[in-house]
Amino acid sequence: MTALAVVGSRAFSDARKLAEVLSELAPTKVISGGAKGADSLAETWARRNGVETQIFLPQHKLYRHPYHHRNRLIAEACDHLIAFWDGHSTGTKYTINYARRIGKPVTIVRF
């Protein structure tokens, strides 16, 4: 595996579970959206493990729907997307659906 997009609910806080999953997948790059929760935990894991990061921040001044645009960029840039999802977060659901629509493998970790 190469580029792993990590997305998820801002309420996700289980750093141990995230580390377990990411260590098993062994990405060479972690892609995220720079948000609290799963994104920031993945960025921390990557730094601690010497893994390259690529962070897509929402560009509020350029796009009417900056979070959807950012989430599409994340899905397009990855080889595999993993979502730490509470079953309710609409942003995470949007990203899961978009990644599937463009043919990216998606793994969902429910919490």
C-alpha positions in Angstrom: 0.0 0.0 0.0 1.2 3.5 -0.7 -1.0 6.5 -0.2 -3.6 6.0 2.5 -6.3 8.7 3.0 -7.5 8.8 6.6 -10.8 10.6 7.2 -13.4 10.5 9.9 -15.5 12.1 12.5 -14.1 14.9 14.5 -15.4 13.0 17.6 -13.0 10.1 17.0 -10.3 10.0 19.7 -9.0 6.5 19.9 -5.4 7.0 19.0 -4.5 3.4 20.0 -7.1 1.9 17.6 -6.0 4.3 14.8 -2.3 3.3 15.4 -3.2 -0.4 15.3 -5.1 -0.1 12.0 -2.4 2.2 10.3 0.5 0.0 11.5 -1.2 -3.0 9.9 -1.8 -1.2 6.6 1.8 0.2 6.6 1.2 3.2 4.3 4.1 5.1 2.8 2.0 8.3 2.8 -0.9 9.5 4.9 -3.3 11.9 3.4 -5.7 13.9 5.5 -7.9 17.0 5.7 -6.2 18.6 8.7 -9.3 18.4 10.9 -9.6 17.4 14.6 -10.2 13.8 15.3 -9.2 11.0 12.9 -7.3 13.5 10.6 -5.0 14.9 13.3 -4.5 11.6 15.0 -3.4 10.1 11.6 -1.0 13.1 11.1 0.5 12.5 14.5 0.9 8.8 13.9 2.6 9.5 10.5 5.1 12.0 12.0 6.0 9.5 14.8 6.5 6.7 12.3 8.5 8.7 9.7 5.7 8.5 7.2 5.1 11.3 4.6 2.0 13.3 5.0 -0.1 15.3 2.6 -2.7 17.6 4.1 -5.6 19.1 2.1 -7.1 22.1 3.9 -10.5 23.5 2.9 -10.1 26.6 0.7 -12.9 28.8 1.9 -12.1 31.8 -0.4 -12.0 29.7 -3.6 -14.9 27.3 -3.4 -18.6 27.6 -2.5 -18.4 24.2 -0.8 -14.8 24.0 0.4 -15.2 20.9 2.6 -16.7 18.8 -0.2 -14.0 20.1 -2.6 -11.3 19.2 0.0 -12.8 15.7 0.5 -12.9 15.0 -3.2 -9.2 16.0 -3.5 -8.3 13.6 -0.6 -10.2 10.7 -2.3 -8.6 11.4 -5.7 -5.1 11.6 -4.2 -5.2 8.2 -2.4 -4.7 4.6 -3.3 -7.0 3.5 -0.4 -9.3 5.4 1.9 -9.9 4.4 5.5 -12.8 6.1 7.4 -13.2 6.1 11.1 -16.9 6.7 11.1 -19.6 7.1 13.8 -22.3 6.3 11.3 -23.6 9.9 11.5 -20.9 12.3 10.2 -22.2 13.6 6.9 -18.8 14.8 5.7 -17.3 11.4 6.3 -20.2 9.7 4.5 -19.8 12.0 1.6 -16.1 11.2 1.3 -16.8 7.4 1.6 -19.4 7.6 -1.2 -17.2 9.7 -3.5 -14.2 7.5 -3.1 -16.3 4.4 -3.9 -17.8 6.3 -6.9 -14.3 6.9 -8.4 -13.3 3.3 -7.7 -11.1 3.7 -4.7 -11.0 0.9 -2.1 -12.6 2.0 1.1 -12.3 0.5 4.6 -14.7 1.7 7.3 -13.9 1.4 11.0 -17.0 2.0 13.0 -16.8 3.5 16.5 
